[in-house]
Amino acid sequence: MVGYMGSGKTTVGRVVARDLEWDFVDLDAAIAERAGLSIPEIFAEAGEPRFRELERLELSRALGGPRERVVSCGGGVVIDPRNRALLQGVPTVFLWEDADVLYRRTRGPNRPLRGTSFEDFSRRYAERLPYYLEVASLHLEPGDRPPRRVADEIVEWLRTEAA
């Protein structure tokens, strides 16, 4: 699952994984666990290039392996063309919303970039949007629907894809 922060990738991804009895991987959590540092600490101590390297390695691990899984990718995973190539090889869902909706959803105290202006937030989203569209096999707008309904649509699509 790809999309910008606040799109519901983790929430919906957990439901999809549970429904399909697949593993669930939150890519940012996996990176933090392997590094022994939080994502903000990785950025502060090693910088964004190091984080992106760790992200690429963890994405490759998450997409490999013997069991099927749902992977909730961080919002910037699509920046790296190598990651986009990996994502194009698997069914990928893009959860999209208008920038103003995402901005409102991400103003909480534990969210990254919460102090970012709407203009910067929107610019970053606009820069990534073509990449989300490039890698995604399915585009969904969650809107005000509960995560359960969005997950149901994804599960139905995945079952159709596998048939």
QUIDABEL-V339480 format. One record per residue. N is the residue number from 1. RES is the residue in three letters. OMEGA is omega in radians with two decimals (999 if undefined). Layout:
N|RES|OMEGA / N|RES|OMEGA
This chain:
1|MET|3.09 / 2|VAL|3.10 / 3|GLY|-3.12 / 4|TYR|-3.14 / 5|MET|3.13 / 6|GLY|-3.09 / 7|SER|3.10 / 8|GLY|-3.07 / 9|LYS|-3.09 / 10|THR|-3.12 / 11|THR|-3.12 / 12|VAL|-3.13 / 13|GLY|3.10 / 14|ARG|-3.14 / 15|VAL|3.13 / 16|VAL|-3.13 / 17|ALA|3.13 / 18|ARG|-3.14 / 19|ASP|-3.10 / 20|LEU|-3.06 / 21|GLU|3.08 / 22|TRP|2.99 / 23|ASP|3.05 / 24|PHE|3.10 / 25|VAL|2.95 / 26|ASP|-2.98 / 27|LEU|3.13 / 28|ASP|3.11 / 29|ALA|3.12 / 30|ALA|3.11 / 31|ILE|-3.12 / 32|ALA|-3.14 / 33|GLU|-3.12 / 34|ARG|-3.11 / 35|ALA|-3.07 / 36|GLY|-3.13 / 37|LEU|3.03 / 38|SER|3.12 / 39|ILE|3.09 / 40|PRO|3.12 / 41|GLU|3.10 / 42|ILE|3.12 / 43|PHE|-3.08 / 44|ALA|-3.04 / 45|GLU|-3.03 / 46|ALA|3.11 / 47|GLY|-3.12 / 48|GLU|3.13 / 49|PRO|3.12 / 50|ARG|3.10 / 51|PHE|-3.11 / 52|ARG|3.07 / 53|GLU|3.10 / 54|LEU|3.13 / 55|GLU|-3.14 / 56|ARG|3.13 / 57|LEU|-3.11 / 58|GLU|3.08 / 59|LEU|3.13 / 60|SER|3.10 / 61|ARG|-3.07 / 62|ALA|-3.11 / 63|LEU|3.08 / 64|GLY|3.07 / 65|GLY|-3.00 / 66|PRO|-3.06 / 67|ARG|3.05 / 68|GLU|-3.10 / 69|ARG|2.98 / 70|VAL|-3.13 / 71|VAL|3.04 / 72|SER|-3.08 / 73|CYS|3.01 / 74|GLY|-3.06 / 75|GLY|-3.09 / 76|GLY|-3.08 / 77|VAL|-3.06 / 78|VAL|-3.14 / 79|ILE|-3.07 / 80|ASP|-3.14 / 81|PRO|3.09 / 82|ARG|3.08 / 83|ASN|3.12 / 84|ARG|3.11 / 85|ALA|3.10 / 86|LEU|-3.09 / 87|LEU|3.13 / 88|GLN|3.14 / 89|GLY|-3.12 / 90|VAL|3.06 / 91|PRO|-3.07 / 92|THR|-3.14 / 93|VAL|3.06 / 94|PHE|3.04 / 95|LEU|-3.06 / 96|TRP|3.06 / 97|GLU|3.01 / 98|ASP|-3.10 / 99|ALA|-3.12 / 100|ASP|3.09 / 101|VAL|-3.14 / 102|LEU|-3.14 / 103|TYR|3.13 / 104|ARG|-3.11 / 105|ARG|-3.00 / 106|THR|-3.14 / 107|ARG|-3.12 / 108|GLY|-3.06 / 109|PRO|-3.09 / 110|ASN|-3.09 / 111|ARG|3.05 / 112|PRO|3.10 / 113|LEU|-3.10 / 114|ARG|3.12 / 115|GLY|-3.10 / 116|THR|3.08 / 117|SER|3.10 / 118|PHE|-3.12 / 119|GLU|3.12 / 120|ASP|3.11 / 121|PHE|-3.12 / 122|SER|3.12 / 123|ARG|-3.13 / 124|ARG|3.11 / 125|TYR|-3.14 / 126|ALA|3.11 / 127|GLU|-3.08 / 128|ARG|-3.05 / 129|LEU|3.13 / 130|PRO|3.13 / 131|TYR|3.07 / 132|TYR|-3.13 / 133|LEU|-3.14 / 134|GLU|-3.03 / 135|VAL|-2.97 / 136|ALA|3.02 / 137|SER|-3.14 / 138|LEU|3.07 / 139|HIS|3.14 / 140|LEU|3.02 / 141|GLU|-3.13 / 142|PRO|-3.12 / 143|GLY|-3.13 / 144|ASP|-3.13 / 145|ARG|3.06 / 146|PRO|3.13 / 147|PRO|-3.14 / 148|ARG|-3.12 / 149|ARG|3.10 / 150|VAL|3.13 / 151|ALA|3.12 / 152|ASP|3.14 / 153|GLU|3.13 / 154|ILE|3.13 / 155|VAL|3.11 / 156|GLU|3.12 / 157|TRP|-3.14 / 158|LEU|3.12 / 159|ARG|3.09 / 160|THR|3.12 / 161|GLU|-3.08 / 162|ALA|-3.08 / 163|ALA|999
